[in-house]
Amino acid sequence: MTPTLLKHISAYLTKWTPVFVTAVAVFTYFFPNTFAWVKGNTQTSILGFIMLTMGLTLSKEDFRILISRPIDMLIGVTAQYLLMPIIAWTVAKALNLPHPVAVGLLLVGCCPGGVSSNIMSFLCKGDVAFSVGMTTVTTLLAPIMTPVLMLHLAGENVDVDAIGMFKSILIVTILPVALGFALNAAFSDKSRFAEIKKTLPGCAVIGLACIVGGVVSAHGQKIVASGIVIFAAVLLHNTLGYILGYITGLLAKFSNSKCRTISIEVGMQNAGLATVLSAKHFPAMPEAAIASAVSCVWHSISGALLAGIFNVLDNIKKRRAR
């Protein structure tokens, strides 16, 4: 394939991420052997690759932006690691979720922001630099915050291996992101490298679809059997995250673009990471991985829907202004 074709394919996959991921999930349900190979170390490696693609988009300028906007970042990161775990815990209690499902939802809530949130912020004319900054900082803090929050929120009922989780997140997220950043810093002035980077969003979408396919392959029947309760919990968790994230932006007197970004960043979690962690650290609770997998699919769909709603509102305002 030519570089131009690859870029077009990447742009197409990025635009239609929710449709593509959902299609893979549905297809895998009927043909589970298709993604049966996505498990264990393979699944971990795919997530590491996704995080590598994120690192390759980071530049020194991005970190300068982070340093120049400490208050914005503090508000955003605090909202991410405060609201989503609390919402997950509240939803689990309110719906009286089975223990394993509650653990999966809590794990999603305690994970950092998802990479696809950057795409959604771009699509809805949000503050992309702020979005990338929030994703980066929450990811860098994840080896500490995710195990600590899980130990605090689920430790009374579940044996949480905080040290093991720290090591897993370090290997799966921080190291690939650091490697990607280093490669970008070293080769950013190379035209061929710049062309390769334009294909990476599509590669990340394919990787996300593979992770979802792997989980559906392993737990597809259980997802359908217990889907109503799990989907209701995921829907509530995600939706409340969007709403409270936006309200946080309003209270902080953020601009319209920043309010959209913090809404998307807070509501969309790195559910792919949660899926990998649940499979590795809670193997006796397959429902935990199912809750993470459902979140993985739904967050991509809802993020695109929310971005679309924001764009519709913009079009309505433009018509009224004429």
N, C-alpha and C positions, 0 to 999 in steps of 0.2 A: 504494500500500500504506500501511496505517496504521502509525504508530510502534510500536504494540504488536505487530503482525504481524512487523515487521522485527526486533524484539528477540527474538521467538520463533524466527525463522529463524536469527538469529545464534547463539542458544544451541544450537539443534539442530546447526548446522554445526560449532560448537566441540566439542560432545560427540562427534560422529561424524567428526572430522577425518580420521583414517586411512582410514576407509571411503570418504569422499568423494574424497580425493586419489587413492586407489587406483583407484576407479571411473573417475575422469577419465583416469588413465594408461592403463587397459585400453581404454576407449572410444576414446581418441585413437590407440592402436595400430592399431585396425581402421578408424578414420576420421581419418587424419592431417591432412586439410585443416582440420579443426575448429579447431585451435590453431596453424595455420601462420603466423598473424599475430603470434604471440608470439615475437619475435626482435629482436635488435639493441636499438635505443633503446626500443622498446616493452617488451621484457623488463626492461630496466634501470629504466624508469619504474614498472613494476609492483612491483619489489622496493623501490624508493624509497617507494612508497605503503605497502607493508607496514611499513617502518621508521617511516614517519610515524605509522601507527596505534599503534606501540609508544611513540613519543614522546608521543602524546596521552594515554597512560595514566600518564605520569610526573608527579609533583608535587614541590613543594619538600620535602614530608615524606619522600618516597622518598630524596632526597639527604641529608636529615638522618639517616635510618636508615643510609645508607652511611657517613657520617662517624662515626656513633656505634659502628659495628661494623668498625673497620679490620682487626682480626686475622682475623675471619671472611672478609672480602672478600679479603684478601691470600692466605689459604689457598685459597679457591675459585678465584680468578683464576689463581693460580700453577698449580694443578692443571689448569685448563682449557688453558692455553697450554704446559704441560710434558708432560702425559700424552698428550693426543690427537695432537700431532705425532710424539711418540716411538712411540706405538702404530702410527700410520700408516706410519712408516718401517720399523718392525719387521715388520709384516704384509706390506708390499711386498717386503721382502727374503726373508722366510720363504716366501712363495708365488711368488717369482721373477716378479712381475707385469711385464707388458710396460710399457715406459717411459711411454707416454701414460697408461695406467691408474694407474700409480704416482703420476704427477704429479697426476691428479685426486683420488686418495685423500689425498695429502699436502695438497692445497689445502683439502679438507674439514677435515682435521685442524688446519690452521693458521688456520681461520676462527673467529670468535667464536661464542658460544652462540646457539642458535636462539630465535626469539620464541615458537614453540609450546611450548618447554620451560616457560614460565611457566604455560601452560594445564595441562600435565601435572602440574606441582607442585601446582596448585590441586586437581586431580582426586584426587590421592593424599594429600591433607591434609599436604602439605609446607609449608615455610616460604616463602610466596609473596613476602614482602618481600625475603628473601635471594635468591630466584630472580630477581626483577626486578633486584635490585642486581647480581648476577653478570652477567646479560645486558647490563645497561647499561654496566658497567665494561669488560667484554670487547669490547663494540661500540665504545666510545670509544677503546680501545687498538688496535683492529683496523688502522687506517691505518698504524700503526708495526709492530705485532707480526706481522701476516700477511705483508707483504712481506719483513721481515727473516728470519722463519722459513723462508719459501719459498726465499729466496736462499741460506740456509745449508744447508737440507736437499736442495734440488733444483738449486741453482745450478751444481754441478759438471757436471751433465749437460744442463741445460735453461737456455736464455737467459731469465732472469726479469727482467722490466721492473719493478723494485721501485718506482721513482718513479711510473711509470704506474699501478701497482696501488694505491699510496698515494692518488693522486688519485681513482681510481675508487671506492675505499672511502669516501673523504671525501665524495664527491658522493652516493653511493648510500646510505650509512648515517648518517654524522654529521650532515650538513645536514638531512635529513628528520627525524631524531630531535630535533635542536635546534629545528626549526620546530614540531614537534608539542608539545614541552615548552613553548615560548613561547606557543602558542595555548591550551594547557591552563591556563597561569598567568594568561593574560589573561581567559579566559572560563569558568573553572571554577565560578564562582558563578552562571552562567546555567543555568536549568533546562532549556532547550531543548538547550543544548550537552551537558549531562549525559545527556539522552535519546539524542542522536546517538552519544555515546561507547559506549553499550551495544550498538550495532550493529556496532562496529568489529571485534571478534574474528571475526565471521562474514565481514566484508570481507577481513580478513587471510587467512582460510582460502581464500576464493575466489581471492585473489591468488596464494597458494602453489600452488593447483591449476592456475592458468593457467600459471605458470612450469614446473611439471612437464609439463603438456600440451604446451607449446612445445618442450621438449627431446625428449619422446617423438615429437612430430610430425617433428622434424628427424632424430632418430637411433633411432627405434623399432626398425627392422630390425637395426641394429647392437647394440642393447641385448639383443635376443633371441639374436643370434648369439654374442655374447661374454658372455652374462648369467651363466653359472655361475661363472666365475672372478671377475667383478666383484662379483656378489652375495656370494660367499664372503668376499671381502676386506672389503666393506662390513659384512657381518654380524659378522665378527671384530672389526673396528675399533670398531663401535658397542657390541657386547656387552662387550668388554674395557674400554671407556670407562665403562660403567655400573658394572661390578664394581670397577674401580680407584678410581672416583670415590667409591663407597660406602665402600671400605676407607679412603680418605683421610679421610672424615668420622669413621669409627670411631677412627682414629689421633689425630685432632684432638679426640676426645672430644665430638663434636657430639651434640646431641639427636637422637632418632629422626627428627623432621621435617626437621632440617637434613641428616642423612645421606641421606635420600631426595632432597632437593633437589639436593645437590651431585652425587649419582649421575646424576640426570637432566640437570643442567646440563652436566656434563662429557661425558656420552655423546651428547647431542643437539647437533649443530652447525648453524650457519646454512648449510645445504647449498644453499639458494636463492642466497645470495651467492656461494658457490663455483661454482655453475652459471653465473652471469652473468660472473664473473671468468675462468673457464676459456674461455668462448666468446669473450671479448674479448681476453684476453692469450695464449691458446694455441690460435688458430684452426687451426693445422696438426695439432692433436692432438684430433680429435673424441671419442676415447675418454675423454679427461680430463673432458669435459662429461658423458659418459654415466655415469662413476663418480660425478660430483657429483649427477646426476639420480636415479640409483638410491638414493644416500644420502638425497636429499630425500624420496623416497617412503618408504623403509624407516625412517628416523628418526621420522617421524610415526606409523607403524604400531607400531614397537617401543616408543616412548615411551608410547603409549596402553596397550599390553600390560603394560608395567612398572607403570604407575599402577594398572592393574587387579589385578596380582599383589599389590601393596602393600595394596590395599583388601581383597582376599580374606584376606590374612594378618591384617588388623585384625578381620575378621568372625570368623575362627577363634579369635582371642584372646578376643573378646567372648563367644563360645559357651562356651569353657572357663572363663571367669570366672564364669559363671552358676551 
